Amino acid sequence: MHFALVVAMLAMLCVMERTIAFSVSRVSRTQNGRQLSMMAKKKKEMPANPVVVITGSSRGIGKACALALAEAGCKVIVNYASQEQAAVDVCNEIKAIADANGKGGVGIPMKANIGNVDEVKAMFAKINEEVGPVDILVNNAGITRDMLTMMMQPNDFTDVISLNLNGVFWASQAAFTGSMMGQKRGRIINIASIVGQIGNPGQANYAAAKGGVIGMTRALAKEFGGRGICVNAVCPGFIESDMTKDLNKENLLPFIPLKRFGQPEEVASLVKFLALDPAGGYMTGHAISIDGGMAIGAT
Ligand SMILES: NC(=O)c1ccc[n+]([C@@H]2O[C@H](COP(=O)([O-])OP(=O)(O)OC[C@H]3O[C@@H](n4cnc5c(N)ncnc54)[C@H](OP(=O)(O)O)[C@@H]3O)[C@@H](O)[C@H]2O)c1
């Protein structure tokens, strides 16, 4: 009899315990739900017509990015260094696209040497004043000064570092402090290179800059993440553009599994994904290759 009483009491305790555990888990689920909905509220959506800065977008990959983003309705700052007419032509193409699709894309040409910190600061100040806060930055401007190390001149090295590496920092810093930090949203896409990952003889300067951009991408992703800003790098292989027009293709194709150079539009499509797709809002700190398989080696 005494034993039966003990068993009954234990059973009652079990039921009570389960009831308490259930209500605790309900409370914590509700708290989690509240936290999640608070986090969801914190995530800031892109406006319908985001302001996009694309450095070096008068030609090549930058131009393809400008057309792709403007087609989606972005207001694109078409930055250039010297070829004003080419930048104006890109803006005219954007106008024709916007007139046809009615999505409100705009192209605005803007001159600035991205390797010069004062010119970068002045350009971003002008954009903030005349166009609005920057939502998306594509760090694309770049040059090559290829030479074997034994013959490379100091300027060949420092000019490439100054634009391809320092310029990425000046523009990212200006976009962050001038717009994205306050808006608590933004996307930065750095055009690095497969050469920054696997190296290339005759390109110690370029590889150093692009490898640096990949490292900077990860550092900025960690630093800006708390503000809802995503920072990613895109690493193209050989892409058809003025930069690669003098290369001997026949010598290079054996190193590319897909046996062709890429098109600027293919890179632009990846940039558009990172810039505008909802998935791009939860990707940060990545270096994504678009290289016809070059990084994995020839087949
Ligand atoms: N093509 C490839 O195979 C390849 C592969 C990997 C990575 N990338 C990278 O992709 C980016 C674009 O390359 P691309 O092939 O399109 O080059 P591109 O056809 O030579 O075009 C370069 C662009 O950069 C601009 N630019 C040059 N110096 C500048 C400066 N100091 N300030 C501002 N803009 C400047 C040019 O403006 P102007 O017209 O005014 O001169 C032009 O719009 C570069 O960062 C490059 O390193 C290219």
The ligand as a Gaussian input file, in Angstrom:
#p B3LYP/6-31G(d) Opt

LIG

0 1
 N       39.184000      41.093000     -67.945000
 C       39.581000      40.089000     -67.177000
 O       39.963000      39.010000     -67.662000
 C       39.576000      40.221000     -65.679000
 C       39.823000      39.080000     -64.916000
 C       39.812000      39.188000     -63.536000
 C       39.545000      40.389000     -62.925000
 N       39.316000      41.487000     -63.684000
 C       39.069000      42.735000     -62.994000
 O       37.830000      43.260000     -63.412000
 C       37.860000      44.680000     -63.348000
 C       37.450000      45.259000     -64.691000
 O       38.329000      44.756000     -65.685000
 P       38.032000      44.976000     -67.246000
 O       38.621000      43.811000     -67.932000
 O       36.612000      45.315000     -67.481000
 O       38.966000      46.253000     -67.520000
 P       38.930000      47.323000     -68.698000
 O       38.088000      46.847000     -69.826000
 O       40.347000      47.683000     -68.956000
 O       38.165000      48.577000     -68.027000
 C       38.756000      49.215000     -66.960000
 C       37.803000      50.244000     -66.381000
 O       38.440000      50.818000     -65.240000
 C       38.463000      52.229000     -65.383000
 N       39.642000      52.801000     -64.737000
 C       40.955000      52.609000     -65.041000
 N       41.717000      53.328000     -64.216000
 C       40.885000      53.982000     -63.369000
 C       41.078000      54.874000     -62.298000
 N       42.302000      55.254000     -61.903000
 N       39.978000      55.362000     -61.668000
 C       38.733000      55.006000     -62.053000
 N       38.505000      54.144000     -63.057000
 C       39.565000      53.641000     -63.715000
 C       38.446000      52.484000     -66.872000
 O       37.972000      53.820000     -67.094000
 P       38.398000      54.672000     -68.424000
 O       37.532000      54.133000     -69.519000
 O       38.080000      56.076000     -68.091000
 O       39.840000      54.400000     -68.648000
 C       37.487000      51.389000     -67.332000
 O       36.154000      51.785000     -67.145000
 C       39.290000      45.041000     -62.926000
 O       39.341000      45.229000     -61.539000
 C       40.074000      43.814000     -63.291000
 O       41.251000      43.685000     -62.536000
 C       39.320000      41.429000     -65.038000

